Amino acid sequence: MSDRPISAMEAVVEAGIDLAKSNLTKVRIIRQENGRTEFHILNLKKPFRGKPTESFDLKPSDIIYVPERFSWF
């Protein structure tokens, strides 16, 4: 919970995820709006590398899913 508007990137940072094990190119936001479920896929790797991107502000009850990075080793 936040007392101010928060972006998806800020929420991921505040959650303390392990960036080395996370696939930041396919972060999913699941949102319930007007009785429908909406899915948004974000590439948060760009802002972590200092590249400008458009901010995605979260709404109450949004679910953020950060998949684990797949590796063979």
MIVO-543671 format. One line per field, with one value per residue: residue number from 1; x, y, z of N, C-alpha, C in turn. Coordinates in nm, 4 decimals. Example, Ala and Ser with C-alpha at 12.3 -4.5 7.8 and 13.67 -1.06 7.14 Angstrom:
2
num c(1_2) $
n_x c(1.3190_1.2850) $
n_y c(-0.5690_-0.2250) $
n_z c(0.7800_0.7080) $
ca_x c(1.2300_1.3670) $
ca_y c(-0.4500_-0.1060) $
ca_z c(0.7800_0.7140) $
c_x c(1.3200_1.2900) $
c_y c(-0.3300_0.0030) $
c_z c(0.7800_0.7870) $
//
This chain:
73
num c(1_2_3_4_5_6_7_8_9_10_11_12_13_14_15_16_17_18_19_20_21_22_23_24_25_26_27_28_29_30_31_32_33_34_35_36_37_38_39_40_41_42_43_44_45_46_47_48_49_50_51_52_53_54_55_56_57_58_59_60_61_62_63_64_65_66_67_68_69_70_71_72_73) $
n_x c(0.0841_0.0420_0.0777_0.0661_0.0531_0.2042_0.4547_0.4937_0.7608_0.8684_0.7276_0.8268_1.0947_1.0653_0.9590_1.1737_1.2827_1.4946_1.7088_1.8908_1.7820_1.5452_1.3141_1.2952_1.1969_0.9469_0.7386_0.4315_0.1236_-0.1720_-0.4976_-0.8120_-1.0891_-1.3862_-1.5351_-1.3877_-1.0902_-0.7747_-0.4660_-0.1352_0.1779_0.4995_0.8200_1.0592_1.3266_1.4593_1.4280_1.5807_1.8287_1.8756_1.7531_1.5142_1.1667_0.8092_0.6158_0.4302_0.1606_0.0327_-0.2807_-0.5118_-0.5309_-0.4029_-0.2123_0.1176_0.3326_0.6423_0.8311_1.0554_1.3922_1.4928_1.7384_1.9930_2.1943) $
n_y c(-0.1184_0.2231_0.5675_0.7509_0.8157_0.5557_0.4207_0.1359_0.0571_0.1729_0.0251_-0.2325_-0.1978_-0.1215_-0.3557_-0.5159_-0.7108_-0.9657_-0.8565_-0.9879_-1.2362_-1.1922_-1.1508_-0.8752_-0.7809_-0.8710_-0.7947_-0.8271_-0.6629_-0.7002_-0.6057_-0.5255_-0.3864_-0.2159_-0.4540_-0.6228_-0.8073_-0.6809_-0.7052_-0.6005_-0.5769_-0.4987_-0.3565_-0.3320_-0.3260_-0.1330_0.1236_0.0600_0.0532_0.3122_0.4279_0.6398_0.5976_0.5646_0.6226_0.3848_0.4109_0.2695_0.1335_0.1056_-0.2276_-0.3464_-0.6108_-0.7166_-0.9051_-1.0457_-1.2309_-1.5105_-1.5145_-1.7160_-1.9618_-2.1732_-2.2687) $
n_z c(0.0000_-0.0715_0.0049_-0.1912_-0.5488_-0.7403_-0.9508_-1.1718_-1.1859_-0.9517_-0.7600_-0.8028_-0.7304_-0.4595_-0.3617_-0.3450_-0.5195_-0.6616_-0.8850_-1.0465_-1.0888_-1.2127_-1.4840_-1.6357_-1.8728_-1.9267_-1.7456_-1.5886_-1.5508_-1.3849_-1.3992_-1.2657_-1.4052_-1.4528_-1.4381_-1.5967_-1.6777_-1.7252_-1.8968_-1.8897_-2.0385_-1.9491_-2.0201_-1.8064_-1.8021_-1.9497_-1.8074_-1.5800_-1.6848_-1.7324_-1.9506_-2.1058_-2.0513_-2.0795_-1.7937_-1.6043_-1.4223_-1.1256_-1.0123_-0.7346_-0.6115_-0.8298_-0.9661_-0.9699_-1.1613_-1.1740_-1.3748_-1.3335_-1.4441_-1.7109_-1.7324_-1.8589_-1.7024) $
ca_x c(0.0000_0.1174_-0.0037_0.0783_0.0601_0.3311_0.4718_0.5262_0.9027_0.8865_0.6739_0.9212_1.2121_1.0263_0.9329_1.3026_1.3063_1.6331_1.7196_1.9724_1.7004_1.4163_1.3012_1.2310_1.1421_0.8100_0.6650_0.2874_0.0319_-0.3073_-0.5852_-0.9566_-1.1498_-1.5202_-1.5769_-1.3020_-0.9501_-0.6833_-0.3273_-0.0380_0.3137_0.5936_0.9636_1.1200_1.4724_1.5075_1.4513_1.6885_1.9543_1.8852_1.6906_1.3831_1.0453_0.6867_0.5820_0.3022_0.1134_-0.0525_-0.4074_-0.5351_-0.5625_-0.3252_-0.1210_0.2400_0.4002_0.7756_0.8734_1.1952_1.4745_1.5246_1.8773_2.0274_2.2943) $
ca_y c(0.0000_0.3465_0.6855_0.8392_0.7370_0.4855_0.3582_-0.0065_0.0443_0.2022_-0.0865_-0.3443_-0.1639_-0.1259_-0.4950_-0.5769_-0.8308_-0.9935_-0.8167_-1.0861_-1.3541_-1.1487_-1.1170_-0.7439_-0.7458_-0.9223_-0.7708_-0.8218_-0.5949_-0.7541_-0.5009_-0.5430_-0.2561_-0.2238_-0.5942_-0.6964_-0.8224_-0.6286_-0.7461_-0.5099_-0.6294_-0.3873_-0.3819_-0.2454_-0.3339_-0.0049_0.2261_0.0190_0.0827_0.4571_0.4743_0.6983_0.5257_0.6212_0.5646_0.3158_0.4285_0.1625_0.1655_0.0138_-0.3670_-0.4011_-0.7198_-0.7121_-1.0346_-1.0371_-1.3696_-1.5441_-1.5254_-1.8543_-1.9841_-2.3148_-2.3083) $
ca_z c(0.0000_-0.0801_0.0332_-0.3075_-0.6730_-0.7541_-1.0824_-1.1676_-1.1560_-0.8097_-0.6827_-0.8161_-0.6494_-0.3189_-0.3237_-0.3185_-0.5991_-0.7009_-1.0252_-1.1191_-1.1182_-1.2654_-1.6251_-1.6340_-2.0041_-1.9386_-1.6218_-1.6176_-1.4603_-1.3978_-1.3470_-1.2754_-1.4308_-1.5125_-1.4475_-1.6914_-1.6393_-1.8264_-1.8810_-1.9507_-2.0304_-1.9466_-2.0237_-1.7062_-1.8130_-2.0035_-1.7050_-1.4907_-1.7553_-1.7485_-2.0742_-2.0774_-2.0912_-2.0251_-1.6646_-1.5949_-1.2853_-1.0758_-0.9479_-0.6231_-0.6415_-0.9396_-0.9319_-1.0501_-1.1703_-1.2338_-1.3940_-1.3093_-1.5651_-1.7479_-1.7724_-1.8710_-1.6020) $
c_x c(0.0880_0.0234_0.0021_0.0756_0.1993_0.3374_0.5060_0.6733_0.9304_0.8387_0.7684_1.0443_1.1791_0.9991_1.0623_1.3295_1.4540_1.6459_1.7984_1.8906_1.5676_1.4224_1.2234_1.1734_0.9970_0.7330_0.5177_0.2125_-0.1072_-0.3994_-0.7316_-1.0183_-1.2813_-1.5646_-1.4951_-1.1615_-0.8642_-0.5419_-0.2387_0.0996_0.4101_0.7368_1.0279_1.2723_1.5306_1.5276_1.5620_1.8253_1.9687_1.8251_1.5514_1.2687_0.9252_0.6513_0.4440_0.2581_0.0164_-0.1799_-0.4254_-0.5786_-0.4925_-0.2336_-0.0023_0.3044_0.5326_0.8242_1.0221_1.2675_1.5079_1.6715_1.9047_2.1201_2.2633) $
c_y c(0.1239_0.4635_0.7885_0.7539_0.6776_0.4197_0.2104_-0.0254_0.0703_0.0860_-0.2061_-0.3197_-0.1764_-0.2684_-0.5698_-0.7049_-0.8448_-0.9665_-0.9166_-1.2077_-1.3197_-1.1179_-0.9856_-0.7029_-0.7904_-0.9113_-0.7542_-0.7486_-0.6509_-0.6564_-0.5380_-0.4051_-0.2752_-0.3678_-0.6780_-0.7067_-0.7749_-0.6745_-0.6465_-0.5722_-0.5129_-0.4367_-0.2845_-0.2513_-0.2006_0.0999_0.1882_0.0432_0.2319_0.5115_0.5287_0.6118_0.5967_0.5482_0.4985_0.3247_0.3179_0.2180_0.0691_-0.1243_-0.4220_-0.5112_-0.7110_-0.8498_-1.0154_-1.1810_-1.3876_-1.5571_-1.6726_-1.8632_-2.1341_-2.3614_-2.2521) $
c_z c(0.0000_-0.0542_-0.0801_-0.4335_-0.6897_-0.8918_-1.0640_-1.1312_-1.0082_-0.7231_-0.6867_-0.7296_-0.5010_-0.2710_-0.2963_-0.3956_-0.6320_-0.8505_-1.1081_-1.1606_-1.1856_-1.4142_-1.6340_-1.7677_-2.0196_-1.8076_-1.6572_-1.5079_-1.4886_-1.3258_-1.3697_-1.2930_-1.5053_-1.5347_-1.5436_-1.6343_-1.7550_-1.7931_-1.9555_-1.9331_-2.0465_-1.9576_-1.9262_-1.7095_-1.8598_-1.8938_-1.6064_-1.5539_-1.7851_-1.8754_-2.0434_-2.1308_-2.0292_-1.8959_-1.6709_-1.4495_-1.2471_-1.0155_-0.8315_-0.6745_-0.7655_-0.8858_-1.0263_-1.0446_-1.2439_-1.2499_-1.3654_-1.4422_-1.5882_-1.7848_-1.7742_-1.7616_-1.4676) $
//
